[in-house]
């Protein structure tokens, strides 16, 4: 077994590469962290015919890429992938392993952590290095009511899953160089107990809210589920996505996919329209990267109004209807 090093590993989730950028976002943060730890930023890629993704990860910050490329890995298998990740970590002893908090990452990361007998912080919204060189993993807790800062003082690797949209990715660098470690498939790879019969990819027609240029967020100040739906009418006119606060989601005015906040999505739109939102910390913590904010609320002292570039003291529902009417009239003209 090799002596443990300070390397930061990022699991390469490339299955929906051009829409899901979380691996690139984590690589960017790993580059920042490595300047404090002195470790190497490494990506791990498992699959078949993955050269394109290897090159992409190098262009986005990976200094080294561990690759197992084999026809056996053409189709994703949780048993084989988690076993291989555990095998690689045991062999090369990285200090840190980061995984995107996608459905895929949420499935594989806990299994790898269990095999390695280490800790795992899920759905992180920030990563830092403290004065002792430990990874400080920041994640919402107790339904988003608290923010927990978690460290792994003894066990290794330090493991965390990171929410999509948390960090900005680095620009693509065609001139970047990185070491590629191509490894053979281990001979003792366990047999699958589940056989994939067939699969079909169904791309979503809707863009992800964390990638949208314009986001319209609504809170309880919209008044009712029926009135909240008007935000979708406005979004359709503006080519925007609709987000919501936790009380709105819990009231079932909209699905959980629209939740913006510590227990939901981090967003970074060029324009954010906020309707009837007071501005609880669980929500505003996910808005720090918004470029321009327009807030509508009856209460001029609401936190959201103080954050806004433009604050409109008025009934949120009435303003929403007024904007819809104005856009439609402009379109007719």
Helices and strands as residue ranges (DSSP letters): E 8-11, H 22-37, E 41-47, H 51-59, E 64-69, G 71-73, H 78-92, E 96-100, H 103-116, E 120-129, E 135-141, G 142-144, E 146-150, E 158-162, E 179-182, G 209-211, E 214-218, G 220-222, H 225-228, H 230-238, E 241-244, H 246-250, G 256-258, E 271-275, H 281-284, E 292-297, H 303-307, E 310-313, H 316-332
